[in-house]
Amino acid sequence: MKILVINAGSSSLKFQLYRMHDESVLAKGKVERIGMETAILTYEPENGPELREVSEILDHTTAIRKVLASIVDPDTGVLKSVNEIDAVGHRVVHGGESFKGTVIVNEEVKREIKQLFDLAPLHNPAHLLGITAVEANIPEVSQTVTFDTAFHQTMPPLSYLYPIPMVLYKRHKIRRYGFHGTSHDYVSKHAAAFLGKPLEQLKMITCHIGNGASCTAVLGGKSLDTSMGMTPLEGLMMGTRSGDIDPAIVPFAMSKEELTLNEVNSMLNKHSGLMAISGTSSDMREIQQAMQDGDSKAELAFQMYEYRLRKYIGAYAAAMNGLDVLVFTAGVGENSAILRKAVCDNLTFMGIELDDELNAQRSGSERLISSPASRVAVLVIPTNEELVIAREAHALLNQPN
Ligand code: AMP
């Protein structure tokens, strides 16, 4: 079975084509600057160099047509015909309360995704464009959608409700949903398998720390609580997002600085976090470099980022009354040994003991970085959200009727 995984954004689209029997990637790539005359298609087949083409791609339907043309190109393609694609799996950011797992696309599912535009105005419209663009190009193919929020649908009301008037939840579904669910799901399962322990018996905290960042309390394999909320703004300090702040800052800053709602929204999402404190970058590699060069603002940004993450880990250990496994993943979590060290060296009271040598080793594979004496196993598990989407589509479409 061959499954094409698509992550459609408003002006970009990433894809990976999987051969499911060995879960290998036959081809992958992306289309950037959709809507422009100088859109860029990048295509990398399994056994060939990366190819790049600049051309006019004005909409998602054209973008998908170009992707499919690359996949079946007589010289550099990996399939003879698009009919060899058995299914297309899409990433959709917001599934609201309607979707607790991956589903097959039908008219009702599309309607529901549309109804959630309000809750994810930057993401869900683009995902729907991706789905309809596939329908326009390969009308017969089965499509599935996997939601970033679905894994967190196991959260109990005590963690998903905000302590504000219930009418807001009842009328507008204002509640915590959580995001990065496919990643938290993937790394928690892989962590248990790596340790050879039953997931159902583990108290785990998974830290997905990239440009966006969230951590999740995974109790017995289920999300008990997660740091992102109704939107991906709540929780940890991120590259350009503030994470948790006093909500009273919003009206106060609006009145003092004469900001509009859009401006304050943009401030908290695009001009806060590492960027705001360092004054130079939202990128952890650059922050670390600036720290080495003696930049005190970068140092403060790093310290705040680490401190806020560590507080969440402490809170989630309390929420579960214990901790067996701590997992780091995504760009920063997988690659920043100094961030992991700063977090773990300040959590020794919980029985966490890092092995500095293992932590400093550079490797793209799953690994243990705590010492044998550590009461909590600390792991680095590279995430793979595309593979989860492909696996879910595969499982769903192979279910006996
Ligand atoms: P992601 O959103 O998962 O792609 O992660 C992006 C973030 O990971 C950026 O802040 C990068 O600077 C950070 N990152 C990637 N590689 C490294 C590295 N070697 N050391 C520190 N941070 C890194």
Residues whose N, C-alpha, C, O or C-beta is under 5 A from the ligand:
A	BS01	AMP	I209 G210 N211 G212 S282 D283 M284 R285 A330 G331 V332 N335 S336
